[in-house]
Amino acid sequence: MASNGLALSCPLRGNWGRKGVGVEGIRFASWNIGTLTSKSIEIVKILRRHRANIACIQETKWVGANAREIDGYKLWYSAHSRSTNRVGTLVGRDLVDGVVEVRRSSDRIMSIKLVVGVKMLNVVCVYTP
């Protein structure tokens, strides 16, 4: 784990389709940020520096079930009130067009489904206190 709390996974390996179109090299991150308020641009800069394509974030403190563009990343988030634990998923510009479904199960569970090359990829973001 990096000193700033960002956890990065290892890139996926293997041939998942045609060369250059598969999921090889996609980097995932998970981060309990405490609050996304007034930090969104800073978070995106850190994700770029670490070359993360997809990031699951917890404790966003943003209310609603919306999506918003943040400096080249698209954020989907879910929350019903400020007193509950909120989750969100940031997806980089190169993968946003492949998102086919966003499922907000609750304030603590959210998943996105995206097409990468010829494969379907499911990303689940979960917060457990």
Secondary structure in CASP SS format (residue, H / E / C, confidence):
PFRMAT SS
TARGET T0000
AUTHOR 0000-0000-0000
METHOD secondary structure of the structure
MODEL  1
M C 1.00
A C 1.00
S C 1.00
N C 1.00
G C 1.00
L C 1.00
A E 1.00
L E 1.00
S C 1.00
C C 1.00
P C 1.00
L C 1.00
R C 1.00
G C 1.00
N C 1.00
W C 1.00
G C 1.00
R C 1.00
K C 1.00
G C 1.00
V C 1.00
G C 1.00
V C 1.00
E C 1.00
G C 1.00
I C 1.00
R C 1.00
F E 1.00
A E 1.00
S E 1.00
W E 1.00
N E 1.00
I C 1.00
G C 1.00
T C 1.00
L C 1.00
T C 1.00
S C 1.00
K C 1.00
S H 1.00
I H 1.00
E H 1.00
I H 1.00
V H 1.00
K H 1.00
I H 1.00
L H 1.00
R H 1.00
R H 1.00
H C 1.00
R C 1.00
A C 1.00
N C 1.00
I E 1.00
A E 1.00
C E 1.00
I E 1.00
Q E 1.00
E C 1.00
T C 1.00
K C 1.00
W C 1.00
V C 1.00
G E 1.00
A E 1.00
N E 1.00
A E 1.00
R E 1.00
E E 1.00
I E 1.00
D C 1.00
G C 1.00
Y E 1.00
K E 1.00
L E 1.00
W E 1.00
Y E 1.00
S E 1.00
A E 1.00
H C 1.00
S C 1.00
R C 1.00
S C 1.00
T C 1.00
N C 1.00
R C 1.00
V E 1.00
G E 1.00
T E 1.00
L E 1.00
V E 1.00
G E 1.00
R H 1.00
D H 1.00
L H 1.00
V H 1.00
D C 1.00
G C 1.00
V E 1.00
V E 1.00
E E 1.00
V E 1.00
R E 1.00
R E 1.00
S C 1.00
S C 1.00
D C 1.00
R C 1.00
I E 1.00
M E 1.00
S E 1.00
I E 1.00
K E 1.00
L E 1.00
V E 1.00
V E 1.00
G C 1.00
V C 1.00
K E 1.00
M E 1.00
L E 1.00
N E 1.00
V E 1.00
V E 1.00
C E 1.00
V E 1.00
Y C 1.00
T C 1.00
P C 1.00
END
